[in-house]
Amino acid sequence: MAKYTPGPLVGQLSRAQGNTVFSHNRGGSYMRNRVVPVNPGTVAQLQRRTWVTLLAQTWGTLTAAQRAAWTALGALMTRLDSLGQPYTLTGLQAYESVNLLRLLAAQATIADPPPFDAAPQLNTVTPTVTGGGIPAFSVAFAPTPFPAGTRGLLYATASLSPGRSFFGHPGVPAQSPGLYKFIAFTAAAQASPFNALAAYTPVFGVPITGKKVSVQLIPISANFLAGQPVRGDTIVL
């Protein structure tokens, strides 16, 4: 990995060009070799792909008025790209975003967009993870509790090298979630901390002492509109 300084000729870059990936972190802008991830084809991964395909096909069956309404909703839904710049969603992106969240929560999909209700903003997310004989996995967050009807969508990684710092973008629909996997929805109006052990171990097993685990918690409004993800890392005790 090599760092570079953005200037008049080369600004701050993101994404890939050939075999080189441009990105940035707290240490500044950098370049690294592109690595093609292994495609495990897990049951959960295949299910998500099937959902995305079905939603894309169903989008074409909506009426013009319905698609226009989703486009209007998407214009109100703000996301941050990998450079931290805000952007809004297209109608298709809004339709897929809301309905994918509904499917993850075992809810039926909808053809008409819901009213806009912004998800709350989280300030901090702090996981505490213990391995060994008595494992534990809790995620504290603030402010707490979530407002009525609002829930949290939790993603997490496996137990990884403590020196690792890049894991992916689960809260950015246009980018790969990377090493993060869906763990659970919290209950509505969940208070901090959220006990995630029972949901985490079927996905990754018991956390390994001395390794790093990263989580991202995304607030989800009552109408299944996603807010901005907040990340928290910890070393397993």
N, C-alpha and C positions, 0 to 999 in steps of 0.2 A: 504494500500500500504506500502511495506517495502523496504528500500534501502539495497544494498549490495555492497561490494567492490571487483571488479575482482582481481583475484590473480593467482598463478601458477596452482592451481587445478581447479578453476572455473574462466574462462575468461569472457569476455563481451558476454552476451547472447542476443538472440532475438527470437521472436515467442513464442509458447506455449508448455508446457509439462504438460499433464493432465489438471488440473484445474488452473494451475499457468501460468501466462504470464510474460515473461522476456522482458524488454525493457530498454530504457534510455532516458533521457531528459537533459536539461541544468543543472539540479541538480545532475546528475549522474545516475548510473544504479539502477534499482528498479525491484521489483516483485509485482504483483497484482493478485487478483482473476480473473479468466476468466469469462467474461460476454457474454452470447450469445445474440446478438442483435435481436430486434424484426424485422421480415421481413414484411414490409408494403405492398409489392406487388403493388407498384404504377405503373401507366401506363408507366412512363419513365423508371422505373427499369425493367419492363417486356420487354420493347422494347430493352434495352441494352442487356439483356440476349438472346433475340431472335437473335440479331445481332451477338453476340459471337458464338452462336450455328451454325448459318448459315455460318459464316466465317470458323469455324473449319471443317464443312462439305465440304465447297468449297476448302479448302486447299488440301484435298485428291484428288480433280479432276485436280489439276495443274500438269503440266508435270514435269519430273525430273529436266529438265533444269531450269524451273521457280522456283522450290523449292530451287535448288542450288543457284540461283541468290538472292533469299530472305535471304538465310542463309549467303551469303556474305555481304548483306546489314546489317543484324542483328549484324554481328561481328564489324560493325562500329558504332552501336547505343549504347551509354553508358548510364546506369542508376545508381542511388545510392540506395542501399538497406536501411532497417530501421536502420542499424548501420553506415550509411554513407559510406559504402564500394562500389566501382564501380564494375559493372558487365555488360556484353554485352548480347544481345538478341539472342534467337534462330531464325531460319527461320520462324517458325510459329508465334512466338511473334512479329517479325518485320512485318509480313503480317497482323496480327490482329491489331497491333498498328496503322499502317498507314491507314488501311481501316476503323477502328473504328473512327478515327479522320475525315476521309472523310465523313463518314455517319453522324457524328455530325454536319458537315458543309453542309449537304444536297448535297454532291457530290457522283457521282457513284464510286463504288469500282473498283479496278484495279487488274489484274492478274499478270502483270509484275511489278517488283519493280522499283521505280523511282530512278534517280541518287541521290547519297548521298549529302545532303546539310545541314550542321549543323545549328541548331537553335541558335540564339544569347543567351548570358548569361545575365540574369537580375541581377542587384546589390541590388535593394530595391523595395519593394512593400508596399505601404502605403494606406490603405483604410480610408476614412472619411465618417462616416455614421450618419445621423440625423433622429430621429423619430419625433413623435409629429405631429403638425398641418401641417408643410411643410417638408415632408420627403425628404432626399437626400442620394445618395449612389454613391460615386466616388472612383476610385482606381487609385492612382498615381504610376508611376513606372519609374525607371531609369536603364539604359540610355533610352532616348526618342528622337525621335519616334522609333518604330520598323523599321528595314530595309525594303526596298521594297519587297513586297510579303510575309513578315512575319506577323503573327498575334498572338494574345494572347488568350489562352483558360482559362476562368475564372471559378473557383469553389468557393463556399461560403457555410457558415453554416447559420442556423437560428439564431435568437437572443437567446443566451444561458447565463448560469450563468457566472458572471464576473470572478469567481475563477477557471473556467475550463481551462485546457491547452492542453489536447489531443483530437483531433478531427478525426484522420484517415490519410490515405495516398493516396490522389487522384492522385498523380503523380507517384505512384509505382504500375505498372500493376499487380504484383503478390499479392498485398495486398488490403484489403477492403478500399473503399473511406471513410468509416465510416460516419461521420455526414456531410461531404461535398457533395454538389450536383452541377451538371453542371448548370451554369448560362448563359454563352454566349461566343461566339467568338467575339473578337474585329474585326474591319475592318483591312484590310492590311495596313501596314505602319501607324498604329494608333499612335497618339501622346498622351502623358500623360496630364491630367488624362482621364480615361475612365469612362463615365457616365453609371453606371450599374443599376440604379434604375428601369427602365422600364423592364429589364430582371429579376431583383431580386424579385420584389413584386409578380409576378404570381407564383413563387416557394415557397416563405416563408411569403408573406404578408409584411406589413409595419414594418420596424425595431422598436424594443421596446427600449425606452430610458432607459439607465442604464444597459442594457445587453451587452454582448460581441458578436461580429461578427468576424469570421475569414475567410480570403480568401486565395486562392492559385492561382497564375497566372503562367501559363506554356507557354513559347514562342514556337510557332509552325512554322516551316520553310515553304517555298513556296511549298515543296513537301510533306508536312504533316508529317515531322519528329519532334517529341517532344523534347524540351530541358528540363533542370532541373527546377522543380517548385520552386517558392519562396513564402514564406508565410508572411502574414501581419495580425495582429489583431488590433481591436479597440473597445473602449467602445462607444455605441451609445449615441450621444449627445441629 
